[in-house]
Amino acid sequence: MKNNDKNYMPKPQKGMMSLTITSTSQGVRYIHSLNNEIGNIRKVAESSDERNFYKHLSFKEGKDQIVYCISHANEGCYLRILKYIPGRSGDNQEAWIFIPANLEVPSDMLNQTIAVVKEAILDTKLNEHTSALENIFSCEYSIRKVHPIVNRSAEGKMAYRIIPQDGLQSLLGDRLFESYYYDFEKVLFLDNEVVSVLNTYEDISQCGFTKWVAITRGSSDSKITIKVDGVDLGDGMMIDSQKAYTIDYKKADYLENITKRNKKFVIDTQLPDCKLDFQYELKATDFCVYDEETGENLSKKADIKIGSYPLGESALFSESELREGKLKFVIKCDGYEDESSTLKTDVPVAQPIVVKLKHKTSIYKFTINSKYLKGSKSDAEFELELKEKPSCSPLKNYEMSERANNRFHLRPLSVILLNWKFLLKMFAGALIFTALGLSFGYYLWGISQSPSVDSSKESAKIVTDSLNQQSNTDSVETSGQAEESQGIGGHNSQDKKDNH
């Protein structure tokens, strides 16, 4: 259920330490445990047999034969209190206390816990101390997100440290996580007046203490993975402010990782991942170049230079420089003015960077001599801004001649040249009319040739028939006349006979 109280603050997470007590004599025997799931402490304690360990120690008479020992694993420190049993060849009673590295246990509270545990194992009647042990190990401590780096203790070497005059408490707290401790399998804390150590152990009493600094992410960029000496930073960690670390940065979708070596951190500083210089692959396809007037896409024709480097198909550039606008780009394309501007973009580039190009233009000057201008004593001049050099006169009925430095002289065309279009039209019209006339005449001639033979035959037939008819008529008339002649002749001869 959601709490709407503005003053409501979620309770910080809490954690506890754990305890296991064992006895070693012909093997390890489990005695007592509290919170044994923390640090897997019971299993670790039961698997450890330290009888050979005591062979290197020499206790002074009349003193409590107590040794403190630390080792590291499971993201925490195992602080052990060992009570040597005299005359039994290394037999001992041992209490294991596990302090998680992420637990904020003050030095004085840990020192108080050690005192309660020490008292319990020194007493042969452990049952009388169980209540005090339960009380002290039921204490809860704040869990911190940022804590010292913990490495597993190396195997083989042993070391010891003399407890200083300030007492055991001066070695507790975050000082349990000194990085040089991890170079040893075990480190003993010894009271110089109680016990001495043979030369087989290394004395690290003079080693200094770390001034721890909590480092956290400098930004909330979840794509960045950060490792400090190979350990994932996560939400943060505590490191030695005087030690040099190797910081590895990796970011999703980026070609290269960034490694910063020999980096020393100042107290109370954040890891500056917001200023990391990742190399981002900027591509030519991240740009969209087109003609401002026509909208023609010029991306494939354009040459792009970022800073002093040609982009080509792609190139690597600093992410911070891209984000902060520290780079300039220049785009060139034949026939267009160069375009330059500051390149400022988020990365990865989600939307193409749009660039508009203008056509190149030049100023051309035109002059008309005064002798071609009626009523003017001075030349006429004018200028035109054009994309290309003019190939013909910008004025109708004028011819153009080029001079130096984009200058041109204009003069009127001659009358013949002025009317050349009209003459050309007339000539073309005449040619067309002549061609049509010839074509039409040829067509008529062709038509006339086809029926003329039949007409002549028909005419010849008509003439022939007419002549034949005329011949027949003449024949009839001739025969009639002949008959008349005969008749007349007969009458005349008859008459003559009668007269006779």
C-alpha positions as CSV (number, residue, x, y, z in Angstrom):
1,M,0.0,0.0,0.0
2,K,1.4,3.4,-1.0
3,N,2.1,5.8,1.8
4,N,1.0,9.3,0.9
5,D,2.6,11.0,3.9
6,K,5.1,13.5,2.5
7,N,7.2,13.1,5.6
8,Y,7.4,9.4,5.2
9,M,10.8,8.0,4.7
10,P,11.5,4.3,3.9
11,K,13.3,2.6,6.7
12,P,16.9,1.8,5.9
13,Q,17.8,-1.8,5.4
14,K,19.3,-3.6,8.4
15,G,21.7,-6.5,8.8
16,M,23.5,-8.5,11.5
17,M,26.7,-10.2,12.2
18,S,27.0,-14.0,12.7
19,L,28.8,-16.3,15.1
20,T,30.0,-19.9,15.3
21,I,32.0,-21.5,18.1
22,T,33.9,-24.7,17.6
23,S,36.4,-26.9,19.4
24,T,39.3,-28.7,17.8
25,S,40.7,-31.9,19.3
26,Q,41.1,-34.9,17.1
27,G,38.9,-33.0,14.6
28,V,36.6,-30.0,14.6
29,R,33.5,-30.2,16.8
30,Y,30.6,-27.7,16.5
31,I,29.5,-26.1,19.7
32,H,27.2,-23.1,19.1
33,S,26.0,-20.8,16.3
34,L,24.0,-17.6,15.8
35,N,22.7,-16.3,12.4
36,N,24.8,-19.0,10.7
37,E,23.2,-18.3,7.3
38,I,25.1,-15.0,7.2
39,G,28.5,-15.6,5.6
40,N,27.8,-19.3,5.6
41,I,29.8,-19.1,8.8
42,R,29.1,-22.5,10.4
43,K,30.1,-24.4,7.2
44,V,33.3,-22.3,6.9
45,A,34.2,-22.8,10.6
46,E,33.6,-26.6,10.6
47,S,35.8,-27.1,7.6
48,S,38.8,-25.4,9.2
49,D,41.4,-27.2,11.3
50,E,44.1,-24.8,12.6
51,R,46.2,-27.1,14.9
52,N,49.3,-26.7,12.8
53,F,48.8,-22.9,13.0
54,Y,49.8,-22.9,16.7
55,K,53.1,-24.5,16.1
56,H,54.4,-21.1,15.0
57,L,53.3,-19.3,18.2
58,S,55.0,-18.9,21.5
59,F,52.9,-17.8,24.5
60,K,54.3,-16.2,27.6
61,E,53.5,-17.8,30.9
62,G,50.7,-16.4,33.0
63,K,48.9,-14.8,30.1
64,D,45.6,-15.7,28.4
65,Q,46.6,-17.7,25.4
66,I,44.3,-15.7,23.0
67,V,45.0,-14.9,19.4
68,Y,42.9,-12.8,17.0
69,C,43.0,-13.7,13.4
70,I,41.3,-12.3,10.3
71,S,40.7,-13.7,6.7
72,H,38.4,-12.6,3.9
73,A,35.8,-14.2,1.7
74,N,32.1,-14.0,0.8
75,E,32.1,-10.2,0.7
76,G,33.1,-9.9,4.3
77,C,35.7,-10.5,7.0
78,Y,36.0,-13.5,9.3
79,L,37.4,-12.4,12.6
80,R,38.4,-15.3,14.7
81,I,39.2,-15.5,18.5
82,L,41.4,-18.6,19.2
83,K,42.0,-19.9,22.7
84,Y,44.9,-22.2,22.9
85,I,44.6,-25.2,25.2
86,P,47.9,-25.8,26.9
87,G,49.6,-29.1,26.7
88,R,47.3,-30.5,24.0
89,S,49.4,-30.0,20.9
90,G,47.5,-27.3,19.1
91,D,44.0,-28.2,20.4
92,N,41.9,-25.0,20.7
93,Q,38.6,-23.5,21.1
94,E,37.7,-21.0,18.4
95,A,35.0,-18.4,17.9
96,W,34.2,-17.1,14.4
97,I,32.6,-13.7,13.9
98,F,31.5,-12.7,10.3
99,I,31.3,-9.0,9.5
100,P,29.7,-8.3,6.1
101,A,31.6,-5.5,4.3
102,N,28.3,-3.7,3.6
103,L,27.4,-3.6,7.2
104,E,28.1,-0.3,9.0
105,V,29.4,-1.7,12.3
106,P,31.1,1.0,14.5
107,S,34.5,0.1,15.9
108,D,33.4,0.4,19.5
109,M,30.4,-1.9,18.9
110,L,32.5,-4.5,17.3
111,N,35.1,-4.3,20.1
112,Q,32.2,-4.8,22.6
113,T,31.1,-7.9,20.7
114,I,34.6,-9.3,20.7
115,A,34.8,-8.8,24.5
116,V,31.5,-10.7,25.0
117,V,32.6,-13.6,22.8
118,K,36.1,-13.7,24.4
119,E,34.6,-14.0,27.8
120,A,32.4,-16.8,26.7
121,I,35.1,-19.0,25.2
122,L,37.5,-18.4,28.1
123,D,34.8,-19.7,30.5
124,T,34.4,-23.5,30.5
125,K,30.7,-23.0,31.2
126,L,29.6,-21.6,27.8
127,N,25.9,-22.1,28.5
128,E,26.0,-19.3,31.0
129,H,26.9,-16.9,28.3
130,T,24.4,-17.8,25.6
131,S,22.0,-15.1,26.6
132,A,24.6,-12.4,26.3
133,L,25.8,-13.8,23.0
134,E,22.2,-13.8,21.6
135,N,21.7,-10.2,22.7
136,I,24.8,-8.9,21.1
137,F,24.3,-10.8,17.9
138,S,20.7,-9.7,17.6
139,C,21.8,-6.1,17.2
140,E,21.0,-4.7,13.7
141,Y,23.3,-2.4,11.8
142,S,22.6,-0.2,8.7
143,I,23.4,-1.8,5.3
144,R,25.3,0.6,3.2
145,K,25.4,0.5,-0.6
146,V,28.9,1.7,-0.8
147,H,31.5,-0.4,1.0
148,P,35.2,-1.4,0.7
149,I,36.3,-3.8,-2.0
150,V,36.6,-7.3,-0.7
151,N,38.9,-9.9,-2.3
152,R,39.3,-13.4,-1.2
153,S,42.4,-14.0,0.9
154,A,45.3,-15.5,-1.0
155,E,46.5,-18.9,0.0
156,G,49.9,-19.8,1.5
157,K,51.4,-16.7,3.1
158,M,50.8,-15.7,6.8
159,A,51.3,-12.4,8.4
160,Y,50.9,-10.8,11.8
161,R,50.3,-7.3,13.2
162,I,51.1,-6.2,16.7
163,I,48.1,-4.6,18.5
164,P,49.0,-0.9,19.0
165,Q,48.8,1.0,22.3
166,D,45.4,2.3,21.2
167,G,44.1,-1.3,21.6
168,L,42.3,-3.7,19.4
169,Q,39.6,-1.2,18.6
170,S,42.0,0.8,16.5
171,L,42.3,-2.1,14.1
172,L,38.6,-2.6,13.6
173,G,35.8,-1.0,11.5
174,D,36.7,-0.4,7.9
175,R,40.4,-1.0,8.8
176,L,39.6,-4.7,8.7
177,F,39.4,-4.3,4.9
178,E,42.9,-3.1,4.1
179,S,43.8,-4.2,0.6
180,Y,47.2,-5.6,1.7
181,Y,45.4,-8.1,4.0
182,Y,44.1,-9.9,0.9
183,D,47.7,-10.9,0.0
184,F,47.8,-13.3,3.0
185,E,45.8,-16.4,3.9
186,K,45.6,-15.3,7.5
187,V,46.7,-12.1,9.4
188,L,47.1,-12.4,13.2
189,F,46.5,-9.6,15.6
190,L,48.8,-10.2,18.5
191,D,49.5,-8.7,21.9
192,N,53.2,-8.4,22.0
193,E,53.3,-9.0,25.7
194,V,51.3,-12.3,25.4
195,V,52.6,-14.1,22.4
196,S,55.5,-14.0,20.0
197,V,55.8,-15.4,16.4
198,L,58.5,-17.3,14.7
199,N,60.2,-15.8,11.6
200,T,58.0,-17.8,9.3
201,Y,55.3,-15.2,9.5
202,E,55.6,-11.7,7.9
203,D,55.4,-8.7,10.2
204,I,53.1,-6.0,8.7
205,S,52.8,-3.9,11.8
206,Q,54.3,-0.9,10.1
207,C,51.8,-0.9,7.2
208,G,49.6,2.2,7.3
209,F,45.8,2.5,7.1
210,T,43.7,3.5,4.3
211,K,41.7,6.7,4.1
212,W,38.7,5.2,2.6
213,V,36.6,7.1,0.1
214,A,33.2,6.1,-1.1
215,I,32.9,6.4,-4.9
216,T,29.5,6.3,-6.7
217,R,28.4,6.7,-10.2
218,G,28.6,10.2,-11.5
219,S,25.6,9.8,-13.7
220,S,22.5,7.7,-14.0
221,D,23.4,6.3,-17.4
222,S,22.4,2.7,-17.0
223,K,24.2,1.7,-20.2
224,I,27.6,2.3,-18.6
225,T,29.2,-0.6,-16.9
226,I,32.1,0.3,-14.6
227,K,34.7,-2.0,-13.0
228,V,37.3,-0.9,-10.5
229,D,40.2,-3.3,-10.6
230,G,37.9,-5.8,-12.2
231,V,35.2,-5.5,-9.6
232,D,31.8,-4.2,-10.8
233,L,31.2,-0.8,-9.2
234,G,27.4,-1.2,-9.1
235,D,25.9,1.6,-7.1
236,G,29.3,2.4,-5.6
237,M,32.1,1.1,-3.4
238,M,34.8,2.3,-1.0
239,I,38.3,2.4,-2.2
240,D,41.7,3.7,-1.0
241,S,41.9,7.3,-1.8
242,Q,45.7,7.1,-2.2
243,K,45.9,4.0,-4.3
244,A,46.0,3.8,-8.1
245,Y,43.2,1.8,-9.6
246,T,42.3,0.7,-13.1
247,I,38.9,1.8,-14.0
248,D,37.2,0.1,-17.0
249,Y,34.2,1.6,-18.6
250,K,32.0,-0.2,-21.1
251,K,28.9,1.2,-22.7
252,A,26.3,-0.6,-24.8
253,D,26.4,0.2,-28.6
254,Y,29.9,1.7,-28.4
255,L,32.8,0.2,-30.3
256,E,35.5,0.8,-27.7
257,N,35.9,0.6,-23.9
258,I,37.6,3.3,-22.0
259,T,40.3,2.3,-19.5
260,K,41.7,4.9,-17.0
261,R,44.8,3.6,-15.3
262,N,46.7,5.0,-12.3
263,K,43.7,7.0,-11.2
264,K,43.9,8.4,-7.7
265,F,40.6,9.6,-6.1
266,V,40.1,12.5,-3.7
267,I,38.0,12.0,-0.6
268,D,34.2,12.4,-1.0
269,T,34.3,12.4,-4.8
270,Q,32.1,10.7,-7.3
271,L,33.4,8.6,-10.1
272,P,33.3,11.1,-13.0
273,D,31.6,8.8,-15.5
274,C,29.5,11.8,-16.7
275,K,32.7,13.0,-18.3
276,L,33.9,9.8,-19.9
277,D,35.2,10.2,-23.4
278,F,33.6,7.3,-25.2
279,Q,34.4,7.0,-28.8
280,Y,31.1,7.0,-30.8
281,E,30.9,5.8,-34.4
282,L,29.3,8.7,-36.3
283,K,28.1,7.5,-39.8
284,A,27.5,9.4,-43.0
285,T,23.9,8.1,-42.9
286,D,23.5,10.1,-39.7
287,F,23.3,13.2,-42.0
288,C,20.5,14.1,-44.4
289,V,21.8,16.7,-46.9
290,Y,19.3,18.2,-49.5
291,D,18.8,21.1,-51.8
292,E,17.1,23.9,-50.0
293,E,15.0,24.9,-53.1
294,T,14.1,21.6,-54.8
295,G,14.4,19.2,-51.9
296,E,16.7,17.0,-53.9
297,N,18.6,14.5,-51.7
298,L,22.3,15.3,-51.9
299,S,23.6,13.0,-49.2
300,K,25.4,10.7,-51.6
301,K,27.0,13.6,-53.5
302,A,28.1,15.6,-50.4
303,D,31.5,15.4,-48.7
304,I,31.4,15.8,-44.9
305,K,34.2,16.8,-42.7
306,I,34.0,16.7,-38.9
307,G,36.6,19.0,-37.4
308,S,39.7,18.2,-39.5
309,Y,38.7,14.6,-40.3
310,P,36.8,13.5,-43.4
311,L,33.8,11.5,-42.2
312,G,33.7,9.1,-45.2
313,E,31.3,6.2,-44.4
314,S,31.9,6.5,-40.7
315,A,34.5,7.7,-38.1
316,L,35.0,7.7,-34.3
317,F,34.4,10.9,-32.4
318,S,34.3,11.8,-28.7
319,E,30.9,11.4,-27.2
320,S,31.4,14.4,-24.9
321,E,32.4,16.5,-27.9
322,L,29.4,15.5,-29.8
323,R,27.0,16.1,-26.8
324,E,28.6,19.5,-25.9
325,G,28.9,20.9,-29.4
326,K,32.7,21.1,-29.4
327,L,33.0,19.9,-33.0
328,K,32.3,21.7,-36.2
329,F,31.3,20.2,-39.5
330,V,31.7,21.4,-43.1
331,I,29.7,20.0,-46.0
332,K,30.7,20.5,-49.6
333,C,28.9,19.6,-52.7
334,D,29.5,20.6,-56.4
335,G,27.4,23.5,-57.4
336,Y,26.4,24.4,-53.8
337,E,27.7,26.8,-51.2
338,D,29.8,25.2,-48.4
339,E,27.7,24.7,-45.2
340,S,29.5,24.8,-41.9
341,S,28.0,24.7,-38.4
342,T,28.5,23.4,-34.8
343,L,27.8,19.7,-34.5
344,K,25.8,19.2,-31.3
345,T,23.8,16.0,-31.0
346,D,22.7,13.3,-28.5
347,V,24.3,9.9,-29.0
348,P,23.4,7.5,-30.2
349,V,22.0,9.7,-33.0
350,A,18.2,8.9,-33.1
351,Q,17.2,11.3,-35.9
352,P,19.3,12.3,-38.9
353,I,21.1,15.6,-38.7
354,V,19.4,17.7,-41.4
355,V,21.5,20.1,-43.5
356,K,20.2,22.4,-46.2
357,L,22.4,23.5,-49.1
358,K,22.1,26.6,-51.2
359,H,23.1,26.8,-54.9
360,K,26.2,28.8,-55.6
361,T,25.5,32.2,-57.2
362,S,27.7,34.8,-58.8
363,I,27.1,38.5,-59.6
364,Y,27.3,39.2,-63.4
365,K,27.4,42.8,-64.7
366,F,25.9,43.9,-68.0
367,T,26.6,47.1,-69.9
368,I,24.7,48.7,-72.8
369,N,26.7,51.4,-74.6
370,S,25.1,54.8,-74.7
371,K,25.2,54.9,-78.5
372,Y,22.5,52.2,-78.5
373,L,20.3,54.2,-76.1
374,K,18.2,57.1,-77.5
375,G,18.6,60.3,-75.5
376,S,21.2,58.9,-73.1
377,K,24.8,60.1,-72.9
378,S,25.9,57.5,-70.4
379,D,26.1,53.7,-70.6
380,A,23.4,51.6,-68.9
381,E,24.6,49.0,-66.4
382,F,22.8,46.4,-64.3
383,E,23.7,43.3,-62.3
384,L,22.1,39.9,-62.0
385,E,22.8,37.2,-59.4
386,L,22.8,33.9,-61.2
387,K,23.6,30.2,-60.4
388,E,25.4,29.7,-63.6
389,K,27.2,31.9,-66.2
390,P,24.6,33.2,-68.7
391,S,24.8,31.6,-72.2
392,C,22.6,34.2,-73.9
393,S,21.5,37.8,-73.4
394,P,19.1,38.4,-70.5
395,L,17.4,41.1,-72.7
396,K,15.3,40.4,-75.7
397,N,16.6,41.6,-79.1
398,Y,20.1,42.0,-77.7
399,E,23.2,40.1,-78.4
400,M,25.9,39.5,-75.7
401,S,29.7,39.5,-75.7
402,E,31.7,38.4,-72.7
403,R,34.4,40.5,-71.1
404,A,36.7,39.8,-68.1
405,N,35.6,39.5,-64.5
406,N,32.0,38.3,-65.1
407,R,31.2,41.4,-67.3
408,F,29.2,41.3,-70.5
409,H,28.4,43.9,-73.1
410,L,25.0,44.1,-74.8
411,R,24.0,45.6,-78.1
412,P,20.9,45.5,-80.2
413,L,20.5,42.9,-82.9
414,S,20.4,44.2,-86.5
415,V,17.1,44.6,-88.4
416,I,17.8,41.5,-90.5
417,L,18.7,39.6,-87.5
418,L,15.7,41.0,-85.6
419,N,13.4,39.8,-88.4
420,W,15.1,36.5,-89.0
421,K,12.4,34.7,-87.2
422,F,9.7,36.2,-89.5
423,L,11.7,35.5,-92.6
424,L,12.4,32.0,-91.5
425,K,8.6,31.6,-90.9
426,M,7.9,33.0,-94.4
427,F,10.4,30.7,-96.0
428,A,9.2,27.7,-94.1
429,G,5.6,28.7,-95.1
430,A,6.6,29.0,-98.8
431,L,8.3,25.6,-98.7
432,I,5.3,24.1,-97.1
433,F,2.9,25.7,-99.6
434,T,5.0,24.6,-102.5
435,A,5.3,21.1,-101.2
436,L,1.5,21.0,-100.7
437,G,0.9,22.4,-104.2
438,L,3.2,19.8,-105.8
439,S,1.7,17.1,-103.8
440,F,-1.9,18.1,-104.7
441,G,-0.9,18.5,-108.4
442,Y,0.7,15.1,-108.4
443,Y,-2.4,13.7,-106.8
444,L,-4.7,15.3,-109.4
445,W,-2.4,14.0,-112.2
446,G,-2.6,10.6,-110.8
447,I,-6.4,10.7,-110.6
448,S,-6.6,12.0,-114.2
449,Q,-4.4,9.2,-115.6
450,S,-6.6,6.4,-114.3
451,P,-10.0,7.0,-116.2
452,S,-8.5,8.6,-119.4
453,V,-8.0,5.3,-121.2
454,D,-11.5,4.2,-120.7
455,S,-12.8,7.6,-121.8
456,S,-10.7,7.5,-125.0
457,K,-12.0,4.0,-125.7
458,E,-15.5,5.1,-125.1
459,S,-14.9,8.2,-127.2
460,A,-13.4,6.1,-129.9
461,K,-16.4,3.8,-129.8
462,I,-18.8,6.7,-129.9
463,V,-16.9,8.2,-132.9
464,T,-16.8,4.7,-134.5
465,D,-20.5,4.2,-133.9
466,S,-21.2,7.7,-135.1
467,L,-19.1,7.1,-138.2
468,N,-20.8,3.8,-138.8
469,Q,-24.2,5.4,-138.4
470,Q,-23.2,8.2,-140.7
471,S,-21.9,5.7,-143.2
472,N,-25.2,3.8,-143.1
473,T,-27.1,7.0,-143.5
474,D,-25.0,8.0,-146.4
475,S,-25.5,4.6,-147.9
476,V,-29.2,4.9,-147.6
477,E,-29.2,8.3,-149.0
478,T,-27.0,7.1,-151.9
479,S,-29.2,4.2,-152.6
480,G,-32.3,6.5,-152.5
481,Q,-30.8,8.9,-154.8
482,A,-29.8,6.1,-157.1
483,E,-33.4,4.9,-157.1
484,E,-34.6,8.4,-157.7
485,S,-32.1,8.7,-160.5
486,Q,-33.3,5.5,-161.9
487,G,-36.9,6.5,-161.5
488,I,-36.4,9.8,-163.2
489,G,-34.4,8.2,-165.8
490,G,-37.2,5.7,-166.4
491,H,-39.8,8.3,-166.6
492,N,-37.8,10.4,-168.9
493,S,-37.2,7.4,-171.1
494,Q,-40.8,6.6,-170.9
495,D,-41.7,10.1,-171.7
496,K,-39.3,10.0,-174.5
497,K,-41.0,6.9,-175.7
498,D,-44.3,8.4,-175.5
499,N,-43.1,11.4,-177.3
500,H,-41.9,9.3,-180.0
